[in-house]
């Protein structure tokens, strides 16, 4: 269901905006029903599962573990179990190994980072279920319903996976967002405002689905029963995936409208996957799920407390768009005329109102300039034709973030129905563009233990790379982060920020993962009880900036398009990132929004001079890209090539 909101802004007169429909949330009874339906299907299949339910903004409403679930074995054949809140819980293993995905025995049980990134790491089953549930919730909205199977399709080295000589997935790298070390995502279960962090980032393992009530997006459910947190390396077939089928049963009565499911949405002429099977493949009796009270039983299963995520008591979800959810309409701030949404704190006050840059220099962004940039970006978004939304003709739904050169958040604003994942990702994108455009980037990476990648990029691009002030958009840095360069050309060597294809996987992307691998390992140890200390709320081992107390990249980097650096004349002063719709739309909204703001301001704030943009660089016969905008992007005009010449 879509409610139409007409803005009063003269800038957007006549345009109609879509936002959340009626207020809705998951009740305690709803959460119990979802779990009971999942258990019912698991029993019908003769398996035990870990199940998690979240609301739209990532609050964990329940984590439940069936007795005997996910009793994986280490390489010595010993069962892997841990205690969470006194409850014995089976482990699952992170793997991209096709032999393991296809069910081979002898799974590893390695709890330290390896040269294969997260591959081989073992974690408690309910932790993986939470990551899946958050993914189903965060990737979906009132206009699109995506699953972890959808995520699987769009994060691999080809789109579609195993389609030779096809470019990488459109959201390549999104799995390393919503990180447990993010300085944006709230990291405690005692505060209900979102967005919340995910223990593993976003999941690409089938078994995470969104939940809807009366057509309104309200949460997600995640299931794991097969002992493996993995990816589907071949999507040319249709699997009968146990995790996905149990999750599908859990959504009975909470299904998304058929018209917004991923399989109704196309990108580059390719249809997304929602699930490989539908309700006809379920074995359980939908009319006879067990009473939830019977499931809290030593012989059946138990609610499972998980540090900072769930305290063992089933909760009702927050209503998205109301203050306690952390997201609501801006009713009196700078973006109220746009019917925009902002993030708020526990006191219902804006968390990130526009503010000045922290550099303390005359060139730093002012609060008024940040407001102008974000307002122009949203104006473009409200005019832009959405790529991944139904019905056709809907406008784009995104989040936009602006940062300074220290990575400090200067402002975040969003359209009403933007997917939640875009909140953290837009911030990652803004910081990534500002960081890699900085002349100090190379030195800071070397000091932070990432000299391997600095050496590689200087051999690849030139000896002054990351020190000469070249302006990098996220599309540019993303080009350098692919396991094939040029992107999609099988047999070519990897880009300098990527691992070689022989070592690359969605769990081992290269610099992106290496920057946060220590944080992830610390967090997993904390959840397993092997470490008393959780990861800090602030990612990477890069040096802290004196103005902010954290590094320039305190929620990691992102490597798919949607950001540009911000300049005053030829001086770098920040970055803008946009996320939530198609990647070309994200590119256009950030690029054109900044350009239009520069025209309005007339004081030199705007894009990098064309002479220093990364698209001047030609490597291996291929030119790096800066941005790529849609050809005919707007709903209200037939204007074409809107980014050309700017």
C-alpha positions in Angstrom: 0.0 0.0 0.0 1.3 3.5 -0.9 0.2 6.8 0.6 0.7 9.8 -1.6 2.3 12.9 -0.1 2.3 16.2 -2.0 5.1 18.6 -1.1 4.5 22.3 -0.7 8.0 23.1 -2.0 7.9 25.4 -5.0 10.9 23.6 -6.3 8.9 20.4 -6.7 5.4 21.7 -7.4 3.2 19.2 -9.1 5.3 16.1 -8.2 3.7 13.4 -6.1 5.8 11.5 -3.6 5.2 8.0 -2.1 5.8 7.2 1.5 4.8 4.6 4.1 1.1 3.7 4.2 -0.7 3.0 7.4 1.2 2.5 10.6 2.0 -1.2 11.3 4.3 -3.2 13.4 5.0 -6.8 14.5 3.1 -7.6 17.7 4.4 -10.2 20.2 1.7 -12.6 18.9 2.9 -12.0 15.4 6.5 -12.8 16.3 5.4 -16.0 18.1 3.3 -17.0 15.1 6.2 -16.6 12.7 8.4 -18.8 14.9 5.7 -21.4 15.4 5.2 -21.7 11.7 8.9 -22.1 11.1 9.2 -24.8 13.7 6.2 -26.5 12.2 7.9 -26.7 8.8 11.3 -27.7 10.3 9.5 -30.6 12.1 7.8 -31.7 8.9 11.2 -31.9 7.3 12.8 -33.7 10.2 15.4 -31.0 10.9 16.1 -28.5 13.7 16.6 -24.9 13.0 17.8 -21.6 14.5 15.2 -18.8 13.8 15.3 -15.1 14.3 12.8 -12.3 13.7 13.5 -8.6 13.5 11.5 -5.5 12.9 12.1 -3.2 9.9 14.9 -1.2 11.7 16.8 -4.2 12.9 15.6 -4.8 16.5 15.8 -8.5 17.2 12.3 -9.4 18.4 13.1 -13.1 19.0 16.0 -15.6 18.5 14.9 -19.2 18.9 17.0 -22.4 18.7 15.5 -25.8 18.3 17.3 -28.6 20.2 19.9 -30.2 18.0 20.0 -27.4 15.5 23.2 -26.8 13.5 25.4 -29.4 15.2 28.2 -29.0 12.7 31.5 -30.8 13.1 35.0 -29.5 13.0 37.8 -31.1 11.0 38.4 -33.6 13.8 34.8 -34.8 13.7 34.0 -33.2 17.1 30.5 -31.5 17.4 30.6 -27.8 17.7 28.3 -26.3 20.3 28.4 -23.2 22.5 26.4 -21.8 25.3 24.4 -18.6 24.7 22.7 -17.3 27.8 23.0 -20.8 29.2 21.3 -22.4 26.2 23.4 -25.0 24.2 23.5 -23.8 20.6 25.0 -25.5 17.5 27.6 -23.8 15.3 27.5 -23.0 11.7 30.4 -22.5 9.3 30.9 -19.7 6.9 32.0 -21.0 3.6 32.1 -20.4 -0.1 33.5 -23.8 -0.8 31.3 -25.6 -3.3 32.1 -29.0 -1.8 30.7 -27.8 1.5 27.8 -26.0 0.0 26.9 -29.3 -1.8 27.0 -31.2 1.5 30.4 -32.7 1.9 31.5 -33.9 5.3 34.4 -32.6 7.4 33.6 -29.0 7.8 36.3 -26.8 9.3 35.9 -25.0 12.7 38.3 -22.1 12.6 37.7 -19.1 14.8 40.5 -16.8 13.6 40.8 -14.8 10.5 42.6 -16.5 7.6 44.0 -15.7 4.2 40.5 -16.5 2.9 38.8 -13.8 4.9 35.8 -15.1 6.8 35.8 -18.5 5.0 36.1 -21.2 7.7 34.9 -19.1 10.6 32.4 -20.9 12.8 29.7 -18.9 14.6 26.5 -19.8 16.6 23.5 -20.6 14.5 21.2 -17.9 15.9 23.8 -15.3 15.0 23.6 -16.3 11.4 19.8 -16.3 11.6 19.8 -12.7 12.8 22.0 -11.6 9.9 19.6 -13.3 7.5 16.5 -11.7 9.1 18.1 -8.2 9.1 19.0 -8.7 5.4 15.4 -9.6 4.5 14.2 -6.5 6.4 16.8 -4.0 5.3 16.8 -4.8 1.6 13.0 -4.4 1.3 10.5 -1.6 1.4 7.0 -0.7 0.5 7.9 -0.9 -3.2 10.3 -3.9 -3.3 10.6 -7.2 -1.5 14.0 -8.8 -1.6 15.5 -11.8 0.2 18.9 -13.2 1.0 18.6 -15.1 -2.3 18.2 -11.8 -4.1 21.3 -10.6 -2.2 23.2 -13.7 -3.3 22.4 -12.8 -6.9 23.8 -9.3 -6.8 27.1 -9.6 -4.8 29.0 -12.1 -6.8 31.8 -11.6 -9.4 29.3 -11.9 -12.2 25.7 -10.7 -12.7 24.2 -13.2 -13.0 26.5 -15.6 -11.0 28.6 -17.8 -13.3 27.6 -15.8 -16.4 31.0 -15.5 -18.0 32.1 -12.1 -19.2 29.3 -10.4 -17.4 30.2 -7.5 -15.0 30.0 -8.0 -11.2 26.7 -7.8 -9.3 25.1 -4.4 -9.0 25.5 -4.4 -5.2 28.9 -6.0 -5.2 30.3 -5.5 -1.7 27.0 -4.6 0.0 27.5 -7.6 2.3 30.1 -5.7 4.3 27.7 -3.0 5.5 25.5 -2.7 8.6 28.7 -4.0 10.4 28.9 -4.6 14.1 31.5 -1.9 14.3 29.5 0.7 12.5 29.4 4.1 14.2 26.0 4.7 12.8 24.0 1.6 13.6 23.0 1.3 17.2 24.7 -1.6 18.9 22.6 -2.5 21.9 19.3 -4.4 22.6 18.3 -1.9 25.3 17.6 0.9 22.9 14.8 0.4 20.3 15.8 3.1 17.8 17.4 2.0 14.6 19.1 1.3 12.4 20.6 -1.6 14.3 23.8 -3.4 13.4 24.1 -7.0 12.0 26.5 -9.4 13.5 27.9 -10.4 10.1 26.8 -7.6 7.8 24.2 -8.5 5.2 23.7 -12.2 4.3 23.7 -13.8 0.9 22.7 -17.3 2.1 19.1 -18.2 1.2 16.8 -18.3 4.2 16.2 -14.6 5.0 12.8 -13.1 4.0 10.9 -9.9 4.6 7.7 -9.7 6.6 4.7 -7.6 5.7 1.3 -6.8 7.3 -1.5 -5.5 5.1 1.1 -4.7 2.4 3.3 -2.7 4.8 6.9 -3.7 5.4 7.4 -4.6 9.1 10.4 -6.9 9.5 12.3 -10.0 8.5 12.8 -13.6 9.4 16.0 -15.6 9.1 16.5 -19.4 9.4 19.5 -21.7 9.3 19.3 -25.4 9.7 21.9 -26.8 7.3 25.0 -25.8 9.3 26.4 -23.6 6.5 26.4 -19.9 6.0 27.2 -19.8 2.4 26.2 -18.6 -1.1 24.5 -20.1 -4.1 27.2 -20.3 -6.7 24.8 -21.5 -9.5 21.4 -19.8 -10.0 20.6 -21.5 -13.4 18.7 -24.1 -11.4 16.0 -24.0 -8.8 17.0 -25.3 -5.4 14.9 -26.9 -2.6 16.9 -25.1 0.1 15.9 -26.2 3.6 16.6 -22.9 5.2 14.6 -21.0 2.6 11.6 -23.4 2.7 11.4 -23.1 6.5 11.6 -19.3 6.3 9.0 -19.3 3.6 6.6 -21.2 5.9 7.4 -18.7 8.6 6.0 -15.9 6.4 2.5 -17.4 6.0 0.1 -14.5 6.7 3.1 -12.0 6.5 3.8 -12.3 2.7 4.7 -9.2 0.6 2.3 -8.1 -2.1 3.0 -10.3 -5.2 3.7 -7.3 -7.4 6.7 -6.0 -5.4 8.5 -9.3 -5.0 12.0 -9.4 -6.5 10.9 -11.7 -9.3 8.7 -8.8 -10.6 11.7 -6.4 -10.8 14.3 -6.4 -13.5 17.8 -4.8 -13.8 19.8 -4.8 -17.0 17.1 -7.0 -18.5 17.6 -9.6 -15.8 14.9 -10.6 -13.3 15.8 -10.8 -9.6 15.2 -14.0 -7.6 12.9 -14.0 -4.6 12.8 -17.6 -3.6 13.5 -20.7 -5.6 10.3 -22.5 -4.4 6.9 -21.2 -3.4 4.3 -22.3 -0.8 3.4 -25.4 -2.9 6.6 -27.0 -1.8 5.9 -26.7 1.9 5.3 -29.8 3.9 3.7 -28.4 7.0 0.0 -27.9 7.7 -0.6 -24.2 7.6 -3.8 -24.6 9.6 -2.1 -26.4 12.5 1.0 -24.7 13.8 2.0 -25.6 17.3 1.1 -23.2 20.1 4.1 -21.1 20.9 3.9 -22.0 24.6 4.7 -25.6 23.7 7.9 -24.6 22.0 9.6 -23.4 25.2 10.5 -26.9 26.2 13.8 -28.6 27.0 12.9 -31.3 24.5 11.9 -28.8 21.7 13.9 -25.6 21.9 14.3 -22.3 23.7 14.5 -18.6 23.2 18.2 -17.8 23.0 19.8 -14.7 24.6 22.5 -13.1 22.5 24.7 -10.3 23.8 23.6 -6.8 22.7 21.0 -8.3 20.3 18.3 -10.2 22.3 17.7 -10.6 26.0 15.5 -13.7 25.8 12.1 -12.0 25.9 9.9 -11.8 22.8 9.4 -8.2 21.8 6.9 -6.2 19.7 8.5 -4.4 16.7 8.7 -0.7 16.4 6.4 1.1 13.9 8.6 2.6 11.2 8.0 6.3 10.7 7.4 6.9 14.4 10.1 8.4 16.7 10.9 5.2 18.7 11.8 3.4 15.4 14.6 6.0 14.9 13.1 7.2 11.6 10.3 9.8 11.2 9.2 12.6 9.0 11.1 15.9 9.4 8.3 18.1 10.7 10.2 21.2 11.6 13.8 20.9 10.4 15.6 21.9 7.2 13.9 19.2 5.1 10.3 19.5 6.3 9.2 21.2 3.0 10.3 18.0 1.1 8.3 15.6 3.2 11.6 14.0 3.9 12.5 11.5 6.7 15.4 12.0 9.2 17.0 9.8 11.8 16.2 10.6 15.4 17.5 9.7 18.9 15.8 8.4 22.0 14.5 11.9 22.7 13.0 12.2 19.2 15.6 14.7 18.3 17.3 14.7 14.9 20.6 12.7 15.1 22.3 14.3 12.1 21.0 17.7 11.4 23.1 19.7 9.0 26.3 21.0 10.6 29.6 22.5 9.6 32.7 20.5 8.7 35.2 19.7 11.5 38.4 20.8 9.7 38.4 24.3 11.3 39.5 25.8 8.0 38.0 28.6 5.8 37.2 26.0 3.1 35.2 23.7 5.3 31.6 23.1 4.5 29.1 25.2 6.4 25.8 23.9 7.8 23.9 26.0 5.2 25.9 24.4 2.4 25.3 20.9 3.7 21.6 21.7 3.8 21.7 22.9 0.2 23.5 19.8 -1.0 21.2 17.4 0.7 18.1 19.3 -0.4 19.2 19.2 -4.0 20.0 15.5 -3.8 16.5 14.7 -2.5 14.9 17.0 -5.1 16.6 14.8 -7.8 15.5 11.6 -6.0 11.9 12.7 -5.9 12.0 13.4 -9.7 14.0 10.3 -10.6 12.4 7.2 -12.0 12.9 4.3 -9.6 14.9 1.3 -10.9 14.1 -1.4 -8.3 10.6 -0.4 -7.3 7.0 -1.3 -8.1 4.7 0.0 -9.4 6.5 1.2 -12.5 6.7 5.0 -12.6 7.5 5.3 -8.9 10.2 7.7 -7.9 13.5 6.6 -6.4 13.7 6.0 -2.7 17.1 6.6 -1.1 19.2 7.9 1.8 21.7 10.7 1.2 24.7 11.4 3.5 27.3 14.1 3.5 30.6 13.9 5.4 33.7 16.1 5.7 37.3 15.1 5.0 37.6 13.6 8.5 34.6 11.3 7.8 32.4 13.2 10.3 28.7 13.0 9.5 27.5 16.5 8.5 24.0 15.4 7.6 21.8 12.4 6.7 18.3 12.7 5.1 16.1 10.2 3.2 13.0 9.8 1.2 10.1 8.2 3.2 10.3 4.6 1.9 14.0 4.1 1.2 15.3 0.6 2.1 17.0 0.7 5.5 20.2 -0.8 4.2 20.9 2.4 2.3 21.3 4.4 5.5 24.6 2.8 6.5 25.6 2.3 2.9 25.1 5.9 1.8 27.4 6.9 4.7 30.0 4.3 3.7 29.9 5.6 0.1 30.3 9.3 1.2 33.3 8.4 3.4 34.8 6.2 0.7 34.8 9.0 -1.9 36.2 11.5 0.5 38.9 9.1 1.8 40.3 7.9 -1.5 40.3 11.4 -2.9 42.5 12.6 0.0 46.2 13.0 -0.5 46.8 11.2 2.9 44.9 8.0 1.9 47.9 6.0 0.9 49.9 6.9 4.1 47.0 6.1 6.3 46.4 2.7 4.7 50.1 1.8 5.1 50.1 2.9 8.7 46.9 0.8 9.2 48.5 -2.4 8.0 47.2 -2.3 4.4 50.4 -1.7 2.6 49.8 -4.7 0.3 46.9 -2.8 -1.4 48.8 0.5 -1.6 51.7 -1.2 -3.3 49.3 -2.9 -5.7 47.4 0.3 -6.6 50.7 2.2 -7.2 52.0 -0.5 -9.4 48.6 -0.5 -11.2 47.8 3.2 -11.6 51.0 5.0 -10.9 53.6 5.7 -8.1 51.6 8.7 -6.7 48.3 6.9 -6.4 46.4 7.8 -3.2 48.7 10.7 -2.7 48.3 12.9 -5.7 44.7 14.2 -5.1 43.0 12.3 -7.8 39.2 12.5 -7.2 37.7 9.1 -6.8 34.0 8.4 -6.9 32.8 5.1 -5.5 32.4 3.8 -9.1 36.1 4.6 -9.7 37.3 2.8 -6.5 34.8 0.0 -7.3 36.5 -0.6 -10.6 39.7 -1.2 -8.8 38.0 -3.6 -6.3 36.8 -6.3 -8.8 38.5 -9.7 -9.1 38.7 -9.0 -12.8 40.0 -5.8 -14.3 38.3 -4.7 -16.5 35.2 -5.7 -14.7 33.7 -9.0 -16.0 36.5 -9.9 -18.3 37.2 -13.5 -17.3 40.9 -14.4 -17.3 42.1 -10.9 -16.6 44.0 -10.1 -13.4 42.3 -8.7 -10.4 42.1 -5.0 -9.6 44.6 -3.8 -7.0 42.0 -3.5 -4.1 40.7 -7.1 -4.8 42.0 -10.5 -4.0 42.9 -12.7 -7.0 39.9 -14.7 -8.3 41.4 -17.9 -6.9 41.1 -16.5 -3.4 38.2 -14.1 -3.9 34.7 -14.9 -2.6 31.8 -12.8 -1.2 33.5 -13.6 2.2 36.9 -12.4 1.0 36.7 -9.3 -1.2 40.1 -7.7 -0.6 40.8 -4.3 1.0 37.1 -3.8 1.9 37.1 -6.8 4.2 40.7 -6.5 5.4 39.9 -3.0 6.8 37.2 -4.5 9.1 38.3 -8.2 9.5 39.8 -7.6 12.9 36.5 -5.9 14.1 34.5 -8.9 12.8 36.7 -11.4 14.5 36.6 -9.6 17.8 32.8 -9.4 17.6 32.4 -13.1 16.8 34.7 -13.9 19.8 32.5 -11.7 22.0 29.4 -13.6 20.9 31.0 -17.0 21.4 32.2 -16.0 24.9 35.9 -16.4 24.1 36.4 -12.6 24.4 35.0 -10.4 27.2 35.4 -7.3 24.9 33.2 -6.4 22.0 34.5 -4.6 18.9 34.6 -0.8 19.2 31.8 1.3 17.7 34.1 2.5 15.0 35.6 0.3 12.3 39.2 -0.2 11.0 42.7 0.1 12.5 43.4 3.4 10.7 44.5 6.2 12.9 41.9 8.3 14.7 41.4 11.9 13.6 41.9 14.4 16.4 38.7 16.2 15.5 36.5 13.1 15.8 38.3 10.5 17.9 37.8 7.8 15.2 39.3 7.1 11.8 38.0 8.6 8.6 36.3 5.2 7.8 34.4 4.3 11.1 31.8 2.2 9.3 34.1 0.7 6.6 34.2 1.3 2.9 31.7 0.5 0.1 32.7 -0.6 -3.4 29.6 -0.1 -5.6 28.5 3.2 -7.2 26.6 6.1 -5.6 29.0 8.8 -4.4 31.3 11.6 -5.4 33.8 13.8 -3.4 32.9 17.4 -2.7 35.3 20.3 -3.5 35.5 24.0 -3.0 37.3 25.0 -6.1 40.2 22.5 -6.2 40.2 21.8 -2.5 38.6 18.6 -1.2 36.1 19.3 1.5 34.0 16.1 1.9 31.8 13.6 0.1 28.2 12.8 -0.7 26.8 9.2 -0.8 23.4 8.0 -2.0 22.0 4.5 -1.7 18.7 2.7 -1.9 17.8 2.4 -5.6 19.5 1.3 -8.8 23.2 2.1 -8.9 22.9 4.5 -11.8 20.1 6.3 -10.0 22.4 6.5 -6.9 25.2 7.9 -9.0 22.9 10.5 -10.6 21.3 11.6 -7.4 24.7 12.2 -5.7 26.3 13.7 -8.9 23.5 15.9 -10.1 22.4 16.9 -6.6 25.9 18.2 -5.9 26.1 20.0 -9.2 22.7 21.7 -8.7 23.7 22.7 -5.2 26.9 24.2 -6.6 24.9 26.2 -9.1 22.5 27.4 -6.4 25.3 28.4 -4.0 27.6 30.0 -6.6 30.6 30.0 -4.2 32.8 27.3 -5.7 31.3 24.3 -3.8 30.7 21.5 -6.2 32.5 18.8 -8.2 36.2 18.1 -8.5 37.8 19.9 -11.4 37.4 17.6 -14.5 41.2 17.5 -14.9 41.7 15.6 -11.6 38.8 13.1 -11.8 39.6 9.4 -11.9 38.1 9.0 -15.3 41.2 10.5 -16.7 43.1 7.3 -15.8 43.4 4.6 -18.4 44.8 1.2 -17.1 45.1 -2.0 -19.1 43.4 -0.2 -21.9 40.3 0.6 -19.9 39.3 4.0 -18.5 38.2 4.2 -14.9 34.6 5.4 -14.5 33.5 8.4 -12.4 29.7 8.2 -12.6 27.2 6.6 -14.9 23.7 8.3 -15.0 20.5 6.9 -16.5 19.7 8.0 -20.0 16.1 9.1 -19.6 15.9 9.4 -15.8 13.0 11.7 -14.8 9.3 11.3 -14.3 8.4 14.9 -15.1 10.5 15.6 -18.2 12.0 13.8 -21.2 15.4 15.3 -20.5 18.3 13.0 -21.6 22.0 12.7 -20.7 21.4 14.8 -17.6 25.0 14.4 -16.2 26.8 15.1 -19.5 29.3 18.0 -19.3 28.9 18.7 -15.6 
